Amino acid sequence: MGWLFNELLYRPLFNSMVFFYDIIPGANLGLAIILTTLIVRILMIPLYRASIKSQREITIIQPIIKELQVKYKDDKQKLSEELMKAYKEHNVNPFAGIVLLLVQLPVLIAIYQVSLNLFKPETYPALYSFVTLPENGFNTLIFGVLNIADTKNIILALLVGISQYYQIKLIMKRTQPKKVENKKKKKSDKPEEPDFATILNKQMLFLMPVLVTVFAYSLPASMSLYWITTTVFTIVQEFFLIKQVDKAEGVK
């Protein structure tokens, strides 16, 4: 398993960063990390689209799910059976998000290991034969100010937190219930009370970016740059993919 991880993830990512560094005009390791990150995210687009599609469909059938939860609250087995029937009837894959997470986790671990080893000469045998090390070492400055070689960087950590804030806002918008057909509410209808998930999302909107910033500050600066790039890419990606999915599903 270790060999598979090394050959399929670690070595390709390690070599990609060095390769881009060699071919980028001006040779900048920060840009090499950004380009490597973008390639990883582009390759994951199909998985993201499937995950977003599944989440949007679950949001649409949320009233059905709530009815089943109330109806079978004392029979967990029956509830599970009925939920699976509802998912199947509405062509929903509740496990799409789990598949995406399982793919992202080993990639994140590989990026972290590359970040730790990129400046260690003993790790360079991992390079492919057609990839060469820069003769004068790596240029690790971004905009002449931020140093990717730093063990930690407060500016990059703050940017990680800010980008995470906007991503969570987008997730909250994505998970808001939407109906395919708009129905006018009767005057006698009582406003729906926010459920636990909605309350939790609002709390996480402010708490999570703070926690993420603290955590990012403990990571190598190169890892923070990867995190910022992948979050910004995900925000832009989700903005367009949500529109595509909603249009395909007839959601307004």
C-alpha positions in Angstrom: 0.0 0.0 0.0 2.9 2.4 0.8 4.4 1.7 -2.6 1.1 2.4 -4.3 0.7 5.7 -2.4 4.3 6.7 -3.3 4.0 5.9 -7.0 0.5 7.1 -7.7 0.5 10.3 -5.5 3.7 11.3 -3.8 6.1 11.0 -6.7 3.8 12.5 -9.3 3.1 15.5 -7.1 6.7 15.9 -6.1 7.9 15.8 -9.7 5.1 18.0 -10.9 6.2 20.9 -8.6 9.9 20.6 -9.6 8.9 20.2 -13.3 6.7 23.4 -13.3 9.5 25.2 -11.4 11.9 24.3 -14.2 9.6 25.5 -17.1 8.0 28.6 -15.5 9.6 31.8 -16.7 11.3 33.4 -13.7 11.3 30.1 -11.8 9.1 30.5 -8.7 8.2 27.6 -6.4 5.0 29.3 -5.3 3.7 29.3 -8.9 4.8 25.7 -9.3 2.7 24.7 -6.2 -0.3 26.7 -7.5 -0.1 25.0 -11.0 0.2 21.6 -9.4 -2.8 22.3 -7.2 -4.9 23.4 -10.2 -4.1 20.2 -12.1 -5.2 18.1 -9.1 -8.4 20.1 -8.8 -9.2 19.8 -12.5 -8.8 16.1 -12.4 -11.3 15.9 -9.5 -14.0 18.0 -11.3 -16.1 14.9 -12.2 -16.1 13.8 -8.6 -17.1 17.3 -7.4 -19.9 17.5 -9.9 -21.3 14.1 -8.8 -21.0 15.2 -5.1 -22.7 18.6 -5.7 -25.5 17.0 -7.8 -26.2 14.5 -5.0 -26.2 17.2 -2.3 -28.6 19.4 -4.3 -30.9 16.4 -4.9 -30.9 15.6 -1.2 -31.7 19.2 -0.4 -34.7 19.1 -2.9 -36.2 15.9 -1.3 -35.5 17.2 2.3 -39.2 17.5 3.1 -39.7 13.8 2.2 -36.7 12.8 4.4 -38.1 14.8 7.3 -41.5 13.1 7.0 -39.8 9.7 7.0 -37.7 10.6 10.0 -40.9 11.6 12.0 -42.9 8.6 10.7 -40.3 6.0 11.6 -38.5 7.7 14.5 -39.0 4.6 16.6 -37.9 2.1 14.0 -34.4 2.8 12.8 -34.2 -0.2 10.5 -37.4 0.7 8.7 -36.3 4.3 8.5 -33.0 3.3 6.8 -35.0 1.1 4.3 -37.4 3.9 3.5 -34.6 6.4 3.1 -32.8 4.2 0.7 -36.1 3.7 -1.3 -36.5 7.5 -1.4 -32.9 8.0 -2.6 -33.4 5.3 -5.3 -36.7 6.7 -6.4 -35.3 10.2 -6.8 -31.9 9.0 -8.3 -29.9 10.3 -5.3 -26.5 8.9 -4.4 -26.0 9.7 -0.7 -22.4 8.4 -0.8 -21.1 10.7 -3.5 -19.6 13.1 -0.9 -17.9 10.2 0.9 -16.2 9.1 -2.3 -14.9 12.6 -2.9 -13.6 12.8 0.7 -11.8 9.4 0.4 -10.1 10.6 -2.7 -9.1 14.0 -1.3 -7.6 12.7 2.0 -4.7 10.7 0.5 -4.0 13.6 -1.9 -3.8 16.0 1.1 -1.4 13.7 2.9 0.8 13.4 -0.2 0.9 17.2 -0.6 1.8 17.6 3.1 4.7 15.1 2.7 5.9 16.9 -0.4 5.8 20.2 1.4 8.0 18.7 4.2 10.5 17.0 1.8 10.9 19.5 -1.0 13.9 21.1 0.5 15.6 17.9 1.8 18.3 16.7 -0.6 17.9 13.1 0.6 14.4 13.0 -1.0 15.5 13.9 -4.5 16.0 10.3 -5.7 12.2 10.4 -6.0 12.6 12.6 -9.1 11.9 11.1 -12.5 14.7 10.8 -15.0 13.4 13.7 -17.1 13.0 16.1 -14.2 16.1 18.0 -13.1 16.7 20.0 -10.0 17.4 23.7 -10.3 21.1 24.4 -10.2 20.9 27.4 -7.8 18.2 26.0 -5.5 14.5 27.1 -5.4 13.3 30.6 -5.5 10.8 30.5 -2.7 9.5 34.1 -2.6 6.1 35.1 -3.8 5.7 38.8 -4.8 9.2 39.2 -3.2 7.6 39.1 0.3 6.1 35.7 1.2 8.6 32.9 1.7 7.3 29.4 0.8 10.3 27.9 2.6 9.1 29.2 5.9 7.9 26.6 8.4 4.9 28.8 9.0 3.5 32.1 7.7 0.8 34.2 9.4 -0.2 36.1 6.2 -0.8 32.8 4.4 -2.6 31.4 7.4 -5.0 34.4 7.5 -5.6 34.0 3.8 -6.5 30.4 4.4 -9.1 31.4 7.0 -10.6 34.1 4.8 -10.9 31.7 1.8 -12.5 29.1 4.1 -15.1 31.7 5.3 -16.3 32.3 1.7 -16.3 28.6 0.9 -18.5 27.9 4.0 -20.9 30.7 2.9 -21.2 29.0 -0.5 -21.9 25.6 1.1 -24.6 27.2 3.2 -26.2 28.7 0.1 -25.9 25.3 -1.7 -27.6 23.4 1.1 -30.6 25.8 1.4 -33.8 24.0 0.4 -35.0 24.8 -3.1 -38.1 23.6 -4.8 -38.5 22.7 -8.4 -42.0 24.4 -8.4 -42.5 27.6 -6.6 -45.6 27.6 -4.3 -47.0 30.6 -2.6 -47.3 30.4 1.1 -50.6 30.7 2.7 -51.1 33.5 5.3 -52.0 30.9 7.9 -48.7 29.0 7.4 -46.3 29.4 10.2 -42.7 30.2 9.4 -40.5 27.1 9.6 -38.1 27.0 12.5 -34.5 26.6 11.5 -33.3 23.0 11.9 -30.2 21.9 13.7 -28.1 21.8 10.5 -28.9 25.4 9.7 -28.0 26.6 13.1 -24.8 24.6 13.1 -23.8 26.0 9.6 -24.3 29.6 10.9 -22.1 28.9 13.9 -19.4 27.2 11.7 -19.4 30.1 9.3 -17.5 32.1 11.9 -15.9 29.5 14.1 -14.4 27.3 11.4 -12.3 30.0 9.7 -10.8 30.9 13.0 -9.9 27.3 13.8 -8.6 26.8 10.2 -6.4 29.9 10.5 -4.8 28.6 13.7 -4.3 25.2 12.2 -2.8 26.6 9.0 -0.3 28.6 10.9 1.1 25.4 12.3 1.7 24.0 8.8 4.5 24.7 6.4 3.9 27.8 4.3 3.8 25.8 1.1 1.0 23.7 2.5 -1.0 26.9 3.3 -0.5 28.1 -0.3 -1.9 24.7 -1.5 -4.8 25.1 0.8 -5.6 28.7 -0.4 -5.3 27.6 -4.0 -7.6 24.6 -3.7 -10.2 26.6 -1.7 -10.3 29.4 -4.2 -10.6 27.0 -7.1 -13.3 25.1 -5.3 -15.3 28.3 -4.7 -15.1 29.2 -8.4 -15.8 25.6 -9.4 -18.9 25.3 -7.2 -20.3 28.6 -8.4 -20.4 27.3 -11.9 -21.2 23.6 -11.2 -24.2 24.5 -8.9 -25.7 26.6 -11.8 -25.1 23.7 -14.2 -26.6 21.1 -11.8 -29.6 23.3 -10.9 -30.3 24.0 -14.6 -30.2 20.3 -15.4 -32.5 19.5 -12.5 -34.9 22.4 -13.3 -34.3 24.1 -10.0 -34.8 27.8 -9.8 
